[in-house]
Amino acid sequence: MIEKLKNIYTSLIVKQPNQIERAADYQWFITPANEIIGIEKQELDKKDQSLLRLFLTPYQGAHPPVTTREEKWYQLINEQEEPNFKQQPSLYRFILFTLSEPLIDPTDFREAIDGLYSTRPAIVWVNQLSGMIIEEESIIDEEMLSYEEMIEVFTTDFYLDVRFYIGPYLSELNKAHDYFSWMQDSYQKLNKFSTKPVMSYVTAIPYLLTTITNQADGRFLIEAMLKDTADDEELLRSIQIFLECNSNVSLAAKELYMHRNSLQYRIDKFIEKTTIDVKQFENALAVYLVLLLKRHFD
């Protein structure tokens, strides 16, 4: 599609507004593939703009990174040259946030987010209404944050609505770009089903499974959910039987011909490795559906 547009609009570029000097001279759009393109305004009349908006989303421009670490994360998730972090994160996750309206000045908003963490998180803006908070291991080790309380702070102080979509923990930096793209894509799909102000990738599983169109998305969900247990067939079978027995440990242990305490050990091991408590209904449903998906792919 971009090549065809270039044949019509010769000034078209595929860049971020903060990557060029004359960003204000361009009209910016986001393609269905989440690519940001710019076309010089002098090449567009009102008819062109109306036509382009039928299949492209206008892009108002995002707030640029303000710290060196944010700049490195920005480069990484946009699949530019892989940056050299002074302190390489061994664990990280993305928290996507969306705002009900653009901020006049993002500084106060940023300071409010910084104030909720003892270690300043990196923030990468996607556009004026959305961005990612990047939580690294130094933050993750702290007491669990209440995103519902964060929403209350922003509603009270900024008079705007904020929604959070909490992604999985990852360790491989080379997956950051695909992770970033998956978060944006899955959130757009999730919006068709849920209006909850806070959603995690775990509670989103029942909705997302109905939108999977390729094996890559399914594999990403499986890896994100099962983590180090993905290849432990004996453990996964035990968890599946446990869930199929309505989370009744005694009944599942009898089904598996094993001692109740041995099964409980496996359940605790699964919870520890995945950080997903399968004794809670929403989590149990999500894990069970992902296990069925894994069986289907395997």
Backbone torsions as a table, in degrees:
resi	resn	phi	psi	omega
1	MET	NA	-40.5	-178.5
2	ILE	-64.0	-40.6	179.8
3	GLU	-63.9	-38.2	178.1
4	LYS	-66.4	-39.3	178.3
5	LEU	-66.3	-34.9	179.6
6	LYS	-64.6	-30.0	177.5
7	ASN	-68.0	-24.5	179.9
8	ILE	-95.1	-43.2	-178.3
9	TYR	-115.4	100.1	-173.1
10	THR	-68.5	-19.7	-178.7
11	SER	-86.3	-1.0	-174.8
12	LEU	-59.9	133.1	176.5
13	ILE	-130.1	152.5	176.6
14	VAL	-110.9	89.6	-176.4
15	LYS	-151.5	171.6	170.4
16	GLN	-89.6	146.7	179.2
17	PRO	-54.5	-34.4	-178.3
18	ASN	-82.8	9.1	177.7
19	GLN	-100.1	-4.2	179.9
20	ILE	-129.6	160.1	-175.2
21	GLU	-79.1	-35.7	-174.6
22	ARG	-106.9	50.8	-176.1
23	ALA	-59.9	-32.9	-177.5
24	ALA	-68.6	-16.8	-179.9
25	ASP	-82.6	-4.3	-176.1
26	TYR	-112.0	151.1	168.1
27	GLN	-97.6	127.7	-171.6
28	TRP	-107.4	142.9	-179.9
29	PHE	-139.7	158.9	172.4
30	ILE	-114.0	128.5	179.8
31	THR	-80.6	165.9	176.1
32	PRO	-58.8	-20.6	178.3
33	ALA	-91.6	14.4	178.6
34	ASN	65.2	26.4	174.0
35	GLU	-92.8	138.6	179.9
36	ILE	-96.8	124.0	179.9
37	ILE	-123.8	152.1	176.6
38	GLY	-126.8	140.8	176.5
39	ILE	-129.6	131.9	-178.5
40	GLU	-57.0	134.0	-175.9
41	LYS	-60.2	-33.4	-177.9
42	GLN	-67.1	-16.2	179.3
43	GLU	-90.2	-4.5	-175.5
44	LEU	-116.9	132.7	169.4
45	ASP	-105.9	-177.4	-176.0
46	LYS	-63.3	-35.9	179.6
47	LYS	-65.1	-41.9	178.0
48	ASP	-61.2	-45.3	-177.9
49	GLN	-63.7	-41.5	178.6
50	SER	-63.7	-40.7	-179.7
51	LEU	-66.3	-44.9	-178.8
52	LEU	-63.9	-33.1	-178.1
53	ARG	-72.5	-9.0	177.0
54	LEU	-71.9	-29.4	-178.7
55	PHE	-130.8	1.5	174.3
56	LEU	-124.3	150.7	178.5
57	THR	-98.6	124.8	177.3
58	PRO	-57.6	138.0	-178.5
59	TYR	-116.3	118.7	-173.4
60	GLN	-87.8	-5.9	-179.8
61	GLY	97.4	139.1	-177.9
62	ALA	-105.6	164.6	176.6
63	HIS	-78.1	128.9	-174.9
64	PRO	-71.2	159.2	176.3
65	PRO	-58.5	145.7	-178.5
66	VAL	-115.2	-10.7	177.0
67	THR	-122.7	160.8	178.9
68	THR	-60.5	-39.9	-179.0
69	ARG	-66.9	-38.7	176.9
70	GLU	-63.8	-38.6	178.2
71	GLU	-62.8	-39.8	180.0
72	LYS	-68.1	-41.4	176.8
73	TRP	-64.4	-39.7	178.7
74	TYR	-59.0	-45.2	178.8
75	GLN	-63.1	-41.1	-175.6
76	LEU	-67.1	-47.1	-175.7
77	ILE	-76.3	-17.8	175.3
78	ASN	-94.4	11.9	174.2
79	GLU	58.3	36.0	170.5
80	GLN	-86.1	-166.0	-179.4
81	GLU	-58.0	131.2	-176.1
82	GLU	-64.0	122.8	-175.2
83	PRO	-75.2	161.0	177.9
84	ASN	-103.2	98.4	178.8
85	PHE	-71.5	135.9	174.2
86	LYS	-62.2	-43.1	175.4
87	GLN	-118.8	104.6	-177.1
88	GLN	-71.6	122.2	179.0
89	PRO	-69.8	131.6	178.5
90	SER	-89.9	-14.5	-179.5
91	LEU	-151.3	138.4	179.5
92	TYR	-157.2	160.6	171.6
93	ARG	-150.1	157.1	180.0
94	PHE	-103.7	135.6	173.2
95	ILE	-115.0	107.0	179.9
96	LEU	-81.1	133.7	174.8
97	PHE	-124.5	147.0	175.3
98	THR	-129.0	143.4	-178.4
99	LEU	-109.6	151.4	-180.0
100	SER	-76.3	-21.1	178.1
101	GLU	-155.7	155.5	-178.1
102	PRO	-63.9	152.9	176.6
103	LEU	-89.4	138.7	174.9
104	ILE	-70.2	-44.2	178.0
105	ASP	-135.4	114.0	-177.4
106	PRO	-74.6	-6.7	-174.6
107	THR	-61.9	-47.5	-179.2
108	ASP	-65.1	-37.6	178.2
109	PHE	-62.6	-44.2	178.8
110	ARG	-62.3	-42.9	-179.9
111	GLU	-64.2	-35.1	178.3
112	ALA	-65.2	-41.5	177.6
113	ILE	-66.3	-44.8	179.0
114	ASP	-57.3	-37.3	-177.4
115	GLY	-68.2	-17.1	-179.8
116	LEU	-86.8	-10.1	-179.4
117	TYR	-120.1	146.5	174.9
118	SER	-80.0	-24.5	175.1
119	THR	-116.1	126.6	-174.0
120	ARG	-62.6	122.7	178.7
121	PRO	-84.4	155.9	173.1
122	ALA	-78.2	143.5	176.7
123	ILE	-126.2	125.9	177.3
124	VAL	-119.3	120.0	-179.2
125	TRP	-84.3	138.6	175.3
126	VAL	-91.2	-45.3	174.0
127	ASN	-155.8	-167.3	-175.2
128	GLN	-72.3	-12.8	-177.4
129	LEU	-113.0	-4.0	-177.4
130	SER	-152.4	159.2	179.2
131	GLY	-170.0	-175.4	-179.1
132	MET	-124.9	131.3	165.8
133	ILE	-92.4	128.9	-178.4
134	ILE	-106.1	110.1	179.4
135	GLU	-94.8	121.4	178.3
136	GLU	-101.5	177.3	-170.7
137	GLU	-58.8	-31.5	-179.6
138	SER	-65.6	-26.4	178.3
139	ILE	-88.9	-41.8	-175.7
140	ILE	-60.5	-31.9	-178.2
141	ASP	-70.9	-14.0	-178.4
142	GLU	-77.6	175.9	177.2
143	GLU	-59.9	141.5	-176.7
144	MET	-58.1	129.2	178.4
145	LEU	-76.8	148.8	174.9
146	SER	-99.2	107.7	-178.9
147	TYR	-72.7	-24.3	174.2
148	GLU	-64.0	-39.5	177.5
149	GLU	-68.5	-35.2	177.3
150	MET	-62.7	-41.3	178.6
151	ILE	-61.6	-41.3	179.4
152	GLU	-62.6	-38.4	178.2
153	VAL	-62.3	-46.7	-177.5
154	PHE	-68.8	-35.7	178.3
155	THR	-65.3	-41.0	-178.3
156	THR	-74.1	-44.4	-173.1
157	ASP	-85.7	-31.3	-173.9
158	PHE	-116.4	-5.0	178.4
159	TYR	55.8	42.9	175.7
160	LEU	-142.5	157.4	179.9
161	ASP	-91.3	138.3	179.1
162	VAL	-125.2	139.2	175.2
163	ARG	-123.7	143.5	-179.6
164	PHE	-119.9	141.3	173.7
165	TYR	-127.2	113.2	-171.0
166	ILE	-95.2	120.6	-177.9
167	GLY	-87.8	175.8	179.8
168	PRO	-79.7	163.5	172.4
169	TYR	-77.3	135.1	173.4
170	LEU	-128.5	159.8	177.5
171	SER	-118.8	-25.1	-176.1
172	GLU	-85.9	117.1	179.5
173	LEU	-68.2	-27.2	-178.5
174	ASN	-70.4	-6.4	176.3
175	LYS	-99.6	2.2	-174.1
176	ALA	-61.0	-40.6	-178.6
177	HIS	-64.8	-48.5	179.5
178	ASP	-64.4	-36.6	177.7
179	TYR	-62.0	-47.1	179.7
180	PHE	-59.4	-46.1	180.0
181	SER	-64.9	-40.9	-180.0
182	TRP	-64.2	-40.6	179.2
183	MET	-59.9	-46.0	-179.6
184	GLN	-65.0	-45.4	-177.6
185	ASP	-66.2	-46.2	-177.7
186	SER	-67.9	-31.9	178.4
187	TYR	-67.4	-40.3	177.2
188	GLN	-61.1	-40.7	178.0
189	LYS	-68.0	-39.9	-178.3
190	LEU	-64.1	-33.3	-178.7
191	ASN	-60.7	-22.0	179.9
192	LYS	-73.3	-19.9	-173.6
193	PHE	-112.9	-33.2	-170.2
194	SER	-129.7	141.9	176.0
195	THR	-116.4	15.5	179.0
196	LYS	-62.7	139.3	-179.6
197	PRO	-69.7	-23.4	177.9
198	VAL	-131.2	122.5	176.7
199	MET	-133.3	144.5	173.3
200	SER	-111.3	163.7	179.5
201	TYR	-61.8	-25.5	-179.8
202	VAL	-71.6	-52.3	-179.0
203	THR	-69.4	-16.2	179.9
204	ALA	-84.8	-11.6	-174.4
205	ILE	-52.4	-48.9	-178.4
206	PRO	-58.0	-32.7	178.9
207	TYR	-77.6	-43.8	-173.6
208	LEU	-68.6	-31.5	-177.8
209	LEU	-62.3	-27.8	-179.9
210	THR	-76.5	-10.2	-176.1
211	THR	-109.6	-1.3	-177.2
212	ILE	-67.2	123.8	-178.9
213	THR	-115.8	-8.4	178.2
214	ASN	-146.1	159.7	-175.6
215	GLN	-67.9	-28.0	-179.1
216	ALA	-61.4	-44.1	178.8
217	ASP	-64.1	-40.1	178.7
218	GLY	-64.7	-42.3	179.1
219	ARG	-63.8	-37.6	178.9
220	PHE	-62.8	-43.5	178.8
221	LEU	-62.0	-42.6	-179.4
222	ILE	-62.4	-47.0	179.8
223	GLU	-65.1	-40.8	-178.5
224	ALA	-65.1	-37.7	-177.6
225	MET	-80.1	-48.5	-170.2
226	LEU	-88.6	-22.1	177.0
227	LYS	48.2	-126.2	-174.0
228	ASP	-70.5	-9.5	-179.4
229	THR	-90.8	-3.2	-172.4
230	ALA	-57.9	-29.8	-178.3
231	ASP	-102.0	3.1	-179.4
232	ASP	-93.9	83.4	-174.1
233	GLU	-61.8	-37.1	-179.5
234	GLU	-64.3	-43.7	179.1
235	LEU	-65.5	-45.2	-177.7
236	LEU	-65.1	-37.2	177.3
237	ARG	-64.2	-39.8	178.7
238	SER	-63.0	-41.8	179.8
239	ILE	-66.8	-40.6	-179.9
240	GLN	-63.8	-45.2	178.4
241	ILE	-62.2	-41.8	178.4
242	PHE	-58.1	-44.5	-179.1
243	LEU	-70.8	-36.8	178.7
244	GLU	-70.2	-18.8	175.5
245	CYS	-94.3	26.2	178.6
246	ASN	57.1	36.8	178.2
247	SER	60.2	28.4	177.0
248	ASN	-94.0	108.7	-174.1
249	VAL	-63.6	-43.2	-177.7
250	SER	-63.9	-45.3	-179.6
251	LEU	-65.4	-41.7	179.7
252	ALA	-66.6	-39.3	179.4
253	ALA	-62.5	-39.7	177.5
254	LYS	-64.6	-40.9	179.1
255	GLU	-63.0	-33.7	-177.1
256	LEU	-91.9	-2.0	-178.0
257	TYR	56.2	49.9	178.7
258	MET	-142.2	166.0	-179.2
259	HIS	-72.0	146.6	-179.7
260	ARG	-55.9	-42.0	-178.2
261	ASN	-66.3	-33.0	178.8
262	SER	-66.8	-40.7	178.3
263	LEU	-67.3	-40.4	179.2
264	GLN	-61.6	-36.7	177.4
265	TYR	-62.4	-42.8	179.4
266	ARG	-65.3	-39.2	178.1
267	ILE	-63.0	-46.1	179.1
268	ASP	-62.6	-37.9	178.8
269	LYS	-64.4	-41.8	178.7
270	PHE	-63.6	-44.5	-179.9
271	ILE	-62.2	-42.2	-179.8
272	GLU	-64.2	-42.4	-175.7
273	LYS	-76.6	-30.7	-176.7
274	THR	-103.1	-15.2	-174.1
275	THR	61.6	22.0	178.0
276	ILE	-113.5	118.8	-178.6
277	ASP	-83.0	100.1	-176.6
278	VAL	-74.3	0.0	176.2
279	LYS	-85.4	-6.6	174.7
280	GLN	-97.6	139.7	-169.4
281	PHE	-56.8	-52.8	-177.0
282	GLU	-59.6	-42.1	179.2
283	ASN	-66.8	-41.5	-179.8
284	ALA	-62.3	-42.9	179.2
285	LEU	-62.3	-44.9	-178.8
286	ALA	-62.4	-46.0	-179.2
287	VAL	-64.4	-42.3	-179.0
288	TYR	-62.3	-43.4	179.3
289	LEU	-64.6	-39.1	178.4
290	VAL	-68.1	-36.4	176.7
291	LEU	-63.6	-40.5	176.8
292	LEU	-64.7	-39.2	178.3
293	LEU	-63.6	-41.9	178.4
294	LYS	-61.9	-44.0	178.6
295	ARG	-59.7	-39.2	-179.1
296	HIS	-63.8	-45.9	-179.1
297	PHE	-69.3	-38.8	-177.8
298	ASP	-69.8	NA	NA
